[in-house]
Amino acid sequence: MKTATLPPLRVEPELREAAEAVLREGETLSGIMEQSLRSEVHRRRMQAEFIARGLAAREDARRTGVYYTVEESLAALDAVLASRTSDPR
């Protein structure tokens, strides 16, 4: 697969110095910038999917007339959490 380039990133000197100061051994500014971009793309995709699921749930509730209270929702989440924390995997 061919690689592509991104536009140069102009930043204040203080930001560049701060980024260089936290680089780990063998890490480059380009590498940290790429990882940051990947993380932000992933976060935005997850956020968009979360919003889409919420809007779909709202429409489903309007269509069916079935709504859940906060207490019911939290109890269901607590049950999922309890099942995951008691699983000895």
N, C-alpha and C positions, 0 to 999 in steps of 0.2 A: 504494500500500500504506500502510495506517495504521501509525503507529509506536506502540510501547508504552513504558512507563517501567519502570525498575527501582527497587527500594526504595532509599531514601537509604542512603548508606554512612557509618557513623560510624568515624572513625579517630583515632588519637592526633595531636595537633598537630604532632609531629615528622615523622610520615609525610606529612602534608599539605604541610609546608614542604619536605620532601625532594622530593616530587613536583613542586611548583611550581618548585623550583630547577632541575629538569632539562627543563622544558618547552622545546620548540623554538619558533622564531618562528611565530606564528599558531596554535600548538597550544593546546588548552584542557584543563583537568582532565577534563572530560566526555569529550573525544575520546580522551585517553590511557586513561581507564578503559574506554571502549568497546573500544578496540583490545586492551587487556589481556584483557578478557573474551572477545573473539573468539579470541584466541590460545590461551587456556586451554581453551575449548570445542573448538577444533581439536586441540590436544594430547591431550585426553582421548579424543576420537573415534579419533585415530590409535593411541593406546595400546590402546583396547578392540579395534580391528581387529587390531592386532599380536598381542594375547593370543589372540584368536579363531583367527587363522591358526596360531599355535603349537599350540593345543589340537587343531585339525583335523589338523595334521601329525602330532601324537602319535598320534591315533586312526588315521590312515592307516597309520602305521608299525606299530602294533599289529595292524591288520587284515591288512596285507600281509606283515608280518614283514621288511620291507626297512628297514634302519637304515643310517645313514651315520656314519662316524667324524668326529671333529673335523677331522682332516687333510683328509679328502675335502670336507667343507663349506667349510673355509678355502680350499682349492685352487679350488673352484668360484667363491667370492667373489672371489678374486684374479684369476681369468680374466675375470669380469665387469668388475672395476675396470680391468684392463689393456685390455680392448676399448673401454672408455669413454674412457680417457685417451689412447689412440692415435688416436681418431676425430677428424679435423681439423675437425669442424663448428664 
